């Protein structure tokens, strides 16, 4: 992997549940890691459901391998939030990974 292509800074967050003051469970997001990545937009589409317009785009981020990243996490890039759809260990060697994401606008 060429370091020059990793020019974007991303943050991967994981969900955290804590106990609230009234005994309820409060969900929030906590930073799992910050790293450099390349950004490749893949698709963009708009749909109309229940009298509302929805825009959705998919993207792929390439970065150095980070163990523990799962589809239950989310990715923050340039102030935008992406849901992680899948994580691929390129060539299965633990050096590079691709993160497929979906952004709902």
N, CA, C and O atoms as a printed pandas DataFrame, in Angstrom:
     atom_number atom_name residue_name chain_id  residue_number  x_coord  y_coord  z_coord
0              1         N          UNK        A               1    0.843   -1.170    0.000
1              2        CA          UNK        A               1    0.000    0.000    0.000
2              3         C          UNK        A               1    0.889    1.234    0.000
3              4         O          UNK        A               1    1.822    1.349    0.795
4              5         N          UNK        A               2    0.583    2.143   -0.898
5              6        CA          UNK        A               2    1.371    3.370   -1.021
6              7         C          UNK        A               2    0.863    4.416   -0.024
7              8         O          UNK        A               2   -0.326    4.734   -0.004
8              9         N          UNK        A               3    1.747    4.935    0.783
9             10        CA          UNK        A               3    1.369    5.884    1.828
10            11         C          UNK        A               3    0.814    7.182    1.256
11            12         O          UNK        A               3    0.000    7.834    1.910
12            13         N          UNK        A               4    1.225    7.574    0.063
13            14        CA          UNK        A               4    0.750    8.817   -0.539
14            15         C          UNK        A               4   -0.735    8.833   -0.823
15            16         O          UNK        A               4   -1.339    9.904   -0.891
16            17         N          UNK        A               5   -1.335    7.667   -0.989
17            18        CA          UNK        A               5   -2.781    7.589   -1.248
18            19         C          UNK        A               5   -3.612    7.740    0.023
19            20         O          UNK        A               5   -4.814    7.992   -0.056
20            21         N          UNK        A               6   -3.003    7.592    1.170
21            22        CA          UNK        A               6   -3.717    7.680    2.447
22            23         C          UNK        A               6   -3.743    9.130    2.919
23            24         O          UNK        A               6   -3.152    9.468    3.945
24            25         N          UNK        A               7   -4.424    9.972    2.171
25            26        CA          UNK        A               7   -4.376   11.406    2.470
26            27         C          UNK        A               7   -5.579   11.925    3.252
27            28         O          UNK        A               7   -5.634   13.107    3.592
28            29         N          UNK        A               8   -6.538   11.052    3.536
29            30        CA          UNK        A               8   -7.727   11.469    4.282
30            31         C          UNK        A               8   -7.680   10.912    5.701
31            32         O          UNK        A               8   -7.253    9.779    5.924
32            33         N          UNK        A               9   -8.125   11.726    6.653
33            34        CA          UNK        A               9   -8.163   11.284    8.039
34            35         C          UNK        A               9   -9.571   10.784    8.355
35            36         O          UNK        A               9  -10.553   11.485    8.111
36            37         N          UNK        A              10   -9.668    9.570    8.898
37            38        CA          UNK        A              10  -10.966    9.007    9.266
38            39         C          UNK        A              10  -10.956    8.639   10.745
39            40         O          UNK        A              10   -9.902    8.460   11.356
40            41         N          UNK        A              11  -12.143    8.533   11.293
41            42        CA          UNK        A              11  -12.304    8.092   12.678
42            43         C          UNK        A              11  -13.312    6.953   12.673
43            44         O          UNK        A              11  -14.391    7.081   12.094
44            45         N          UNK        A              12  -12.973    5.856   13.304
45            46        CA          UNK        A              12  -13.886    4.722   13.429
46            47         C          UNK        A              12  -14.395    4.711   14.861
47            48         O          UNK        A              12  -13.618    4.754   15.815
48            49         N          UNK        A              13  -15.725    4.653   14.992
49            50        CA          UNK        A              13  -16.344    4.696   16.316
50            51         C          UNK        A              13  -17.102    3.405   16.582
51            52         O          UNK        A              13  -17.607    2.766   15.659
52            53         N          UNK        A              14  -17.175    3.027   17.855
53            54        CA          UNK        A              14  -17.920    1.836   18.251
54            55         C          UNK        A              14  -19.058    2.231   19.178
55            56         O          UNK        A              14  -18.951    3.219   19.904
56            57         N          UNK        A              15  -20.156    1.460   19.162
57            58        CA          UNK        A              15  -21.274    1.785   20.052
58            59         C          UNK        A              15  -20.963    1.382   21.489
59            60         O          UNK        A              15  -20.348    0.345   21.739
60            61         N          UNK        A              16  -21.393    2.209   22.416
61            62        CA          UNK        A              16  -21.170    1.957   23.842
62            63         C          UNK        A              16  -22.500    2.172   24.557
63            64         O          UNK        A              16  -23.193    3.162   24.321
64            65         N          UNK        A              17  -22.845    1.235   25.431
65            66        CA          UNK        A              17  -24.062    1.366   26.229
66            67         C          UNK        A              17  -23.670    1.549   27.690
67            68         O          UNK        A              17  -22.869    0.786   28.230
68            69         N          UNK        A              18  -24.243    2.569   28.320
69            70        CA          UNK        A              18  -23.981    2.829   29.735
70            71         C          UNK        A              18  -25.313    2.924   30.470
71            72         O          UNK        A              18  -26.361    3.126   29.857
72            73         N          UNK        A              19  -25.258    2.778   31.766
73            74        CA          UNK        A              19  -26.461    2.899   32.588
74            75         C          UNK        A              19  -26.747    4.368   32.858
75            76         O          UNK        A              19  -25.862    5.122   33.264
76            77         N          UNK        A              20  -27.999    4.765   32.628
77            78        CA          UNK        A              20  -28.412    6.134   32.887
78            79         C          UNK        A              20  -28.739    6.344   34.353
79            80         O          UNK        A              20  -28.692    5.408   35.151
80            81         N          UNK        A              21  -29.067    7.570   34.699
81            82        CA          UNK        A              21  -29.341    7.903   36.098
82            83         C          UNK        A              21  -30.634    7.269   36.610
83            84         O          UNK        A              21  -30.772    7.032   37.810
84            85         N          UNK        A              22  -31.574    6.995   35.717
85            86        CA          UNK        A              22  -32.855    6.413   36.126
86            87         C          UNK        A              22  -32.900    4.907   35.871
87            88         O          UNK        A              22  -33.982    4.320   35.854
88            89         N          UNK        A              23  -31.751    4.279   35.676
89            90        CA          UNK        A              23  -31.704    2.841   35.455
90            91         C          UNK        A              23  -31.888    2.439   34.004
91            92         O          UNK        A              23  -31.915    1.248   33.694
92            93         N          UNK        A              24  -32.016    3.401   33.117
93            94        CA          UNK        A              24  -32.176    3.088   31.699
94            95         C          UNK        A              24  -30.804    2.931   31.037
95            96         O          UNK        A              24  -29.783    3.339   31.589
96            97         N          UNK        A              25  -30.802    2.339   29.858
97            98        CA          UNK        A              25  -29.574    2.148   29.104
98            99         C          UNK        A              25  -29.435    3.293   28.100
99           100         O          UNK        A              25  -30.362    3.569   27.338
100          101         N          UNK        A              26  -28.284    3.953   28.100
101          102        CA          UNK        A              26  -28.012    5.081   27.210
102          103         C          UNK        A              26  -26.971    4.644   26.188
103          104         O          UNK        A              26  -25.888    4.184   26.550
104          105         N          UNK        A              27  -27.308    4.793   24.902
105          106        CA          UNK        A              27  -26.381    4.427   23.831
106          107         C          UNK        A              27  -25.630    5.653   23.342
107          108         O          UNK        A              27  -26.215    6.724   23.180
108          109         N          UNK        A              28  -24.340    5.496   23.108
109          110        CA          UNK        A              28  -23.527    6.584   22.568
110          111         C          UNK        A              28  -22.399    5.966   21.733
111          112         O          UNK        A              28  -22.291    4.744   21.635
112          113         N          UNK        A              29  -21.562    6.820   21.134
113          114        CA          UNK        A              29  -20.463    6.376   20.296
114          115         C          UNK        A              29  -19.144    6.792   20.920
115          116         O          UNK        A              29  -19.019    7.894   21.455
116          117         N          UNK        A              30  -18.159    5.904   20.848
117          118        CA          UNK        A              30  -16.831    6.147   21.411
118          119         C          UNK        A              30  -15.788    5.897   20.321
119          120         O          UNK        A              30  -15.925    4.963   19.531
120          121         N          UNK        A              31  -14.754    6.724   20.276
121          122        CA          UNK        A              31  -13.703    6.562   19.274
122          123         C          UNK        A              31  -12.969    5.243   19.487
123          124         O          UNK        A              31  -12.455    4.973   20.573
124          125         N          UNK        A              32  -12.926    4.430   18.444
125          126        CA          UNK        A              32  -12.185    3.168   18.457
126          127         C          UNK        A              32  -10.762    3.395   17.954
127          128         O          UNK        A              32   -9.800    2.930   18.566
128          129         N          UNK        A              33  -10.630    4.120   16.826
129          130        CA          UNK        A              33   -9.320    4.455   16.291
130          131         C          UNK        A              33   -9.437    5.608   15.304
131          132         O          UNK        A              33  -10.508    5.861   14.752
132          133         N          UNK        A              34   -8.338    6.298   15.090
133          134        CA          UNK        A              34   -8.214    7.310   14.047
134          135         C          UNK        A              34   -7.057    6.886   13.161
135          136         O          UNK        A              34   -6.014    6.462   13.658
136          137         N          UNK        A              35   -7.236    6.996   11.855
137          138        CA          UNK        A              35   -6.168    6.588   10.944
138          139         C          UNK        A              35   -6.304    7.332    9.615
139          140         O          UNK        A              35   -7.245    8.096    9.404
140          141         N          UNK        A              36   -5.354    7.092    8.742
141          142        CA          UNK        A              36   -5.327    7.689    7.409
142          143         C          UNK        A              36   -5.891    6.678    6.422
143          144         O          UNK        A              36   -5.687    5.474    6.581
144          145         N          UNK        A              37   -6.602    7.162    5.398
145          146        CA          UNK        A              37   -7.228    6.262    4.433
146          147         C          UNK        A              37   -7.384    6.943    3.089
147          148         O          UNK        A              37   -7.305    8.166    2.981
148          149         N          UNK        A              38   -7.607    6.133    2.068
149          150        CA          UNK        A              38   -8.007    6.671    0.768
150          151         C          UNK        A              38   -9.524    6.546    0.673
151          152         O          UNK        A              38  -10.116    5.633    1.249
152          153         N          UNK        A              39  -10.141    7.457   -0.049
153          154        CA          UNK        A              39  -11.598    7.519   -0.163
154          155         C          UNK        A              39  -11.974    7.317   -1.622
155          156         O          UNK        A              39  -11.464    8.005   -2.506
156          157         N          UNK        A              40  -12.875    6.362   -1.867
157          158        CA          UNK        A              40  -13.334    6.080   -3.223
158          159         C          UNK        A              40  -14.856    6.012   -3.232
159          160         O          UNK        A              40  -15.421    5.019   -2.773
160          161         N          UNK        A              41  -15.541    7.046   -3.744
161          162        CA          UNK        A              41  -16.994    6.970   -3.838
162          163         C          UNK        A              41  -17.389    5.898   -4.853
163          164         O          UNK        A              41  -16.729    5.748   -5.881
164          165         N          UNK        A              42  -18.461    5.150   -4.571
165          166        CA          UNK        A              42  -18.875    4.051   -5.439
166          167         C          UNK        A              42  -20.209    4.333   -6.134
167          168         O          UNK        A              42  -20.259    4.369   -7.364
168          169         N          UNK        A              43  -21.279    4.532   -5.379
169          170        CA          UNK        A              43  -22.589    4.758   -5.973
170          171         C          UNK        A              43  -23.328    5.853   -5.220
171          172         O          UNK        A              43  -23.020    6.163   -4.069
172          173         N          UNK        A              44  -24.298    6.422   -5.894
173          174        CA          UNK        A              44  -25.186    7.406   -5.271
174          175         C          UNK        A              44  -26.571    7.229   -5.885
175          176         O          UNK        A              44  -26.701    7.066   -7.098
176          177         N          UNK        A              45  -27.598    7.261   -5.050
177          178        CA          UNK        A              45  -28.959    7.113   -5.564
178          179         C          UNK        A              45  -29.931    7.851   -4.658
179          180         O          UNK        A              45  -29.666    8.096   -3.482
180          181         N          UNK        A              46  -31.057    8.193   -5.248
181          182        CA          UNK        A              46  -32.124    8.837   -4.497
182          183         C          UNK        A              46  -33.377    7.994   -4.630
183          184         O          UNK        A              46  -33.658    7.454   -5.701
184          185         N          UNK        A              47  -34.132    7.879   -3.544
185          186        CA          UNK        A              47  -35.386    7.139   -3.563
186          187         C          UNK        A              47  -36.487    7.989   -2.942
187          188         O          UNK        A              47  -36.225    8.943   -2.211
188          189         N          UNK        A              48  -37.708    7.622   -3.249
189          190        CA          UNK        A              48  -38.869    8.327   -2.731
190          191         C          UNK        A              48  -39.729    7.313   -1.996
191          192         O          UNK        A              48  -40.302    6.417   -2.616
192          193         N          UNK        A              49  -39.825    7.450   -0.664
193          194        CA          UNK        A              49  -40.611    6.541    0.147
194          195         C          UNK        A              49  -41.417    7.329    1.165
195          196         O          UNK        A              49  -40.914    8.267    1.783
196          197         N          UNK        A              50  -42.652    6.943    1.328
197          198        CA          UNK        A              50  -43.528    7.547    2.334
198          199         C          UNK        A              50  -43.506    9.070    2.249
199          200         O          UNK        A              50  -43.375    9.752    3.266
200          201         N          UNK        A              51  -43.634    9.599    1.040
201          202        CA          UNK        A              51  -43.688   11.038    0.775
202          203         C          UNK        A              51  -42.426   11.782    1.202
203          204         O          UNK        A              51  -42.478   12.973    1.509
204          205         N          UNK        A              52  -41.295   11.083    1.222
205          206        CA          UNK        A              52  -40.026   11.723    1.568
206          207         C          UNK        A              52  -38.955   11.274    0.586
207          208         O          UNK        A              52  -38.961   10.136    0.115
208          209         N          UNK        A              53  -38.034   12.187    0.283
209          210        CA          UNK        A              53  -36.895   11.860   -0.563
210          211         C          UNK        A              53  -35.741   11.397    0.316
211          212         O          UNK        A              53  -35.463   12.003    1.351
212          213         N          UNK        A              54  -35.068   10.319   -0.093
213          214        CA          UNK        A              54  -33.903    9.806    0.610
214          215         C          UNK        A              54  -32.736    9.735   -0.358
215          216         O          UNK        A              54  -32.869    9.222   -1.469
216          217         N          UNK        A              55  -31.603   10.249    0.066
217          218        CA          UNK        A              55  -30.383   10.135   -0.731
218          219         C          UNK        A              55  -29.455    9.162   -0.017
219          220         O          UNK        A              55  -29.327    9.186    1.207
220          221         N          UNK        A              56  -28.816    8.312   -0.799
221          222        CA          UNK        A              56  -27.922    7.323   -0.217
222          223         C          UNK        A              56  -26.694    7.201   -1.107
223          224         O          UNK        A              56  -26.812    7.160   -2.332
224          225         N          UNK        A              57  -25.542    7.144   -0.507
225          226        CA          UNK        A              57  -24.320    6.951   -1.282
226          227         C          UNK        A              57  -23.468    5.884   -0.610
227          228         O          UNK        A              57  -23.505    5.714    0.609
228          229         N          UNK        A              58  -22.705    5.173   -1.423
229          230        CA          UNK        A              58  -21.807    4.145   -0.924
230          231         C          UNK        A              58  -20.378    4.524   -1.269
231          232         O          UNK        A              58  -20.117    5.145   -2.300
232          233         N          UNK        A              59  -19.467    4.147   -0.404
233          234        CA          UNK        A              59  -18.060    4.481   -0.607
234          235         C          UNK        A              59  -17.187    3.365   -0.054
235          236         O          UNK        A              59  -17.623    2.546    0.755
236          237         N          UNK        A              60  -15.942    3.359   -0.516
237          238        CA          UNK        A              60  -14.976    2.404    0.002
238          239         C          UNK        A              60  -13.768    3.181    0.519
239          240         O          UNK        A              60  -13.273    4.099   -0.137
240          241         N          UNK        A              61  -13.311    2.801    1.689
241          242        CA          UNK        A              61  -12.115    3.387    2.291
242          243         C          UNK        A              61  -11.050    2.297    2.360
243          244         O          UNK        A              61  -11.326    1.178    2.793
244          245         N          UNK        A              62   -9.850    2.623    1.939
245          246        CA          UNK        A              62   -8.708    1.700    2.049
246          247         C          UNK        A              62   -7.759    2.266    3.086
247          248         O          UNK        A              62   -7.445    3.456    3.082
248          249         N          UNK        A              63   -7.305    1.390    3.980
249          250        CA          UNK        A              63   -6.407    1.821    5.040
250          251         C          UNK        A              63   -5.520    0.662    5.475
251          252         O          UNK        A              63   -5.722   -0.476    5.051
252          253         N          UNK        A              64   -4.560    0.950    6.303
253          254        CA          UNK        A              64   -3.764   -0.127    6.880
254          255         C          UNK        A              64   -4.647   -0.956    7.811
255          256         O          UNK        A              64   -5.611   -0.438    8.375
256          257         N          UNK        A              65   -4.335   -2.196    7.968
257          258        CA          UNK        A              65   -5.169   -3.116    8.740
258          259         C          UNK        A              65   -5.247   -2.706   10.203
259          260         O          UNK        A              65   -4.233   -2.419   10.839
260          261         N          UNK        A              66   -6.463   -2.686   10.721
261          262        CA          UNK        A              66   -6.715   -2.407   12.139
262          263         C          UNK        A              66   -7.561   -3.569   12.662
263          264         O          UNK        A              66   -8.718   -3.698   12.261
264          265         N          UNK        A              67   -7.028   -4.412   13.536
265          266        CA          UNK        A              67   -7.828   -5.532   14.043
266          267         C          UNK        A              67   -8.995   -5.051   14.887
267          268         O          UNK        A              67   -8.878   -4.079   15.633
268          269         N          UNK        A              68  -10.126   -5.742   14.762
269          270        CA          UNK        A              68  -11.284   -5.441   15.594
270          271         C          UNK        A              68  -12.356   -4.583   14.951
271          272         O          UNK        A              68  -13.394   -4.356   15.572
272          273         N          UNK        A              69  -12.155   -4.093   13.731
273          274        CA          UNK        A              69  -13.171   -3.281   13.062
274          275         C          UNK        A              69  -14.275   -4.202   12.561
275          276         O          UNK        A              69  -14.001   -5.192   11.882
276          277         N          UNK        A              70  -15.531   -3.878   12.896
277          278        CA          UNK        A              70  -16.679   -4.714   12.524
278          279         C          UNK        A              70  -17.783   -3.862   11.902
279          280         O          UNK        A              70  -17.756   -2.636   12.014
280          281         N          UNK        A              71  -18.760   -4.506   11.244
281          282        CA          UNK        A              71  -19.890   -3.763   10.682
282          283         C          UNK        A              71  -20.813   -3.124   11.723
283          284         O          UNK        A              71  -21.700   -2.354   11.354
284          285         N          UNK        A              72  -20.631   -3.418   12.999
285          286        CA          UNK        A              72  -21.431   -2.773   14.046
286          287         C          UNK        A              72  -20.941   -1.356   14.337
287          288         O          UNK        A              72  -21.599   -0.603   15.055
288          289         N          UNK        A              73  -19.792   -0.998   13.782
289          290        CA          UNK        A              73  -19.191    0.311   14.016
290          291         C          UNK        A              73  -19.603    1.292   12.929
291          292         O          UNK        A              73  -20.286    0.927   11.973
292          293         N          UNK        A              74  -19.178    2.542   13.088
293          294        CA          UNK        A              74  -19.422    3.548   12.064
294          295         C          UNK        A              74  -18.135    4.319   11.802
295          296         O          UNK        A              74  -17.191    4.263   12.590
296          297         N          UNK        A              75  -18.113    5.040   10.685
297          298        CA          UNK        A              75  -16.918    5.751   10.254
298          299         C          UNK        A              75  -17.266    7.225   10.058
299          300         O          UNK        A              75  -18.299    7.549    9.473
300          301         N          UNK        A              76  -16.416    8.104   10.540
301          302        CA          UNK        A              76  -16.595    9.541   10.378
302          303         C          UNK        A              76  -15.518   10.049    9.428
303          304         O          UNK        A              76  -14.327    9.837    9.652
304          305         N          UNK        A              77  -15.952   10.724    8.360
305          306        CA          UNK        A              77  -15.014   11.258    7.370
306          307         C          UNK        A              77  -15.506   12.633    6.937
307          308         O          UNK        A              77  -16.631   12.768    6.456
308          309         N          UNK        A              78  -14.684   13.634    7.102
309          310        CA          UNK        A              78  -14.984   14.995    6.638
310          311         C          UNK        A              78  -16.322   15.493    7.185
311          312         O          UNK        A              78  -17.078   16.153    6.473
312          313         N          UNK        A              79  -16.612   15.178    8.444
313          314        CA          UNK        A              79  -17.858   15.614    9.075
314          315         C          UNK        A              79  -19.080   14.809    8.660
315          316         O          UNK        A              79  -20.196   15.139    9.061
316          317         N          UNK        A              80  -18.896   13.772    7.873
317          318        CA          UNK        A              80  -19.988   12.916    7.404
318          319         C          UNK        A              80  -19.925   11.571    8.119
319          320         O          UNK        A              80  -18.842   11.082    8.439
320          321         N          UNK        A              81  -21.089   10.973    8.369
321          322        CA          UNK        A              81  -21.171    9.708    9.082
322          323         C          UNK        A              81  -21.541    8.586    8.118
323          324         O          UNK        A              81  -22.516    8.691    7.373
324          325         N          UNK        A              82  -20.758    7.519    8.139
325          326        CA          UNK        A              82  -20.981    6.362    7.283
326          327         C          UNK        A              82  -21.220    5.127    8.148
327          328         O          UNK        A              82  -20.506    4.902    9.125
328          329         N          UNK        A              83  -22.226    4.326    7.788
329          330        CA          UNK        A              83  -22.435    3.030    8.424
330          331         C          UNK        A              83  -21.528    2.027    7.730
331          332         O          UNK        A              83  -21.464    2.005    6.501
332          333         N          UNK        A              84  -20.831    1.203    8.486
333          334        CA          UNK        A              84  -19.936    0.210    7.903
334          335         C          UNK        A              84  -20.751   -1.013    7.481
335          336         O          UNK        A              84  -21.448   -1.618    8.295
336          337         N          UNK        A              85  -20.655   -1.368    6.202
337          338        CA          UNK        A              85  -21.356   -2.526    5.666
338          339         C          UNK        A              85  -20.507   -3.792    5.731
339          340         O          UNK        A              85  -21.029   -4.882    5.961
340          341         N          UNK        A              86  -19.213   -3.646    5.529
341          342        CA          UNK        A              86  -18.329   -4.801    5.543
342          343         C          UNK        A              86  -16.875   -4.385    5.615
343          344         O          UNK        A              86  -16.505   -3.282    5.214
344          345         N          UNK        A              87  -16.054   -5.289    6.133
345          346        CA          UNK        A              87  -14.617   -5.051    6.270
346          347         C          UNK        A              87  -13.899   -6.225    5.609
347          348         O          UNK        A              87  -14.181   -7.383    5.917
348          349         N          UNK        A              88  -12.971   -5.925    4.700
349          350        CA          UNK        A              88  -12.250   -6.963    3.970
350          351         C          UNK        A              88  -10.757   -6.845    4.270
351          352         O          UNK        A              88  -10.162   -5.780    4.107
352          353         N          UNK        A              89  -10.165   -7.952    4.709
353          354        CA          UNK        A              89   -8.713   -8.029    4.886
354          355         C          UNK        A              89   -8.134   -8.388    3.517
355          356         O          UNK        A              89   -8.224   -9.540    3.092
356          357         N          UNK        A              90   -7.543   -7.416    2.828
357          358        CA          UNK        A              90   -7.051   -7.612    1.472
358          359         C          UNK        A              90   -5.937   -8.658    1.486
359          360         O          UNK        A              90   -4.967   -8.533    2.234
360          361         N          UNK        A              91   -6.081   -9.663    0.674
361          362        CA          UNK        A              91   -5.122  -10.772    0.534
362          363         C          UNK        A              91   -4.981  -11.606    1.806
363          364         O          UNK        A              91   -4.161  -12.524    1.834
364          365         N          UNK        A              92   -5.744  -11.325    2.852
365          366        CA          UNK        A              92   -5.710  -12.110    4.088
366          367         C          UNK        A              92   -4.387  -12.079    4.828
367          368         O          UNK        A              92   -4.056  -13.021    5.548
368          369         N          UNK        A              93   -3.632  -11.013    4.660
369          370        CA          UNK        A              93   -2.309  -10.930    5.274
370          371         C          UNK        A              93   -2.232   -9.968    6.461
371          372         O          UNK        A              93   -1.174   -9.834    7.077
372          373         N          UNK        A              94   -3.329   -9.305    6.785
373          374        CA          UNK        A              94   -3.332   -8.396    7.928
374          375         C          UNK        A              94   -2.516   -7.136    7.724
375          376         O          UNK        A              94   -1.973   -6.589    8.683
376          377         N          UNK        A              95   -2.421   -6.668    6.488
377          378        CA          UNK        A              95   -1.660   -5.455    6.208
378          379         C          UNK        A              95   -2.527   -4.316    5.693
379          380         O          UNK        A              95   -2.256   -3.150    5.978
380          381         N          UNK        A              96   -3.558   -4.646    4.942
381          382        CA          UNK        A              96   -4.419   -3.636    4.314
382          383         C          UNK        A              96   -5.862   -4.091    4.434
383          384         O          UNK        A              96   -6.158   -5.284    4.364
384          385         N          UNK        A              97   -6.764   -3.121    4.615
385          386        CA          UNK        A              97   -8.180   -3.487    4.646
386          387         C          UNK        A              97   -9.006   -2.488    3.851
387          388         O          UNK        A              97   -8.644   -1.323    3.688
388          389         N          UNK        A              98  -10.132   -2.997    3.365
389          390        CA          UNK        A              98  -11.111   -2.180    2.663
390          391         C          UNK        A              98  -12.356   -2.131    3.539
391          392         O          UNK        A              98  -12.810   -3.152    4.055
392          393         N          UNK        A              99  -12.893   -0.944    3.696
393          394        CA          UNK        A              99  -14.101   -0.765    4.496
394          395         C          UNK        A              99  -15.193   -0.247    3.560
395          396         O          UNK        A              99  -15.107    0.869    3.047
396          397         N          UNK        A             100  -16.218   -1.069    3.345
397          398        CA          UNK        A             100  -17.352   -0.676    2.520
398          399         C          UNK        A             100  -18.367    0.025    3.423
399          400         O          UNK        A             100  -18.727   -0.485    4.484
400          401         N          UNK        A             101  -18.826    1.212    2.983
401          402        CA          UNK        A             101  -19.691    2.042    3.830
402          403         C          UNK        A             101  -20.902    2.557    3.076
403          404         O          UNK        A             101  -20.926    2.587    1.845
404          405         N          UNK        A             102  -21.905    2.961    3.841
405          406        CA          UNK        A             102  -23.119    3.558    3.309
406          407         C          UNK        A             102  -23.394    4.832    4.093
407          408         O          UNK        A             102  -23.343    4.842    5.323
408          409         N          UNK        A             103  -23.686    5.909    3.365
409          410        CA          UNK        A             103  -24.032    7.172    4.003
410          411         C          UNK        A             103  -25.479    7.486    3.682
411          412         O          UNK        A             103  -25.871    7.495    2.515
412          413         N          UNK        A             104  -26.274    7.743    4.703
413          414        CA          UNK        A             104  -27.658    8.172    4.514
414          415         C          UNK        A             104  -27.723    9.668    4.723
415          416         O          UNK        A             104  -27.303   10.179    5.760
416          417         N          UNK        A             105  -28.248   10.365    3.740
417          418        CA          UNK        A             105  -28.314   11.829    3.811
418          419         C          UNK        A             105  -29.740   12.257    4.061
419          420         O          UNK        A             105  -30.019   13.452    4.156
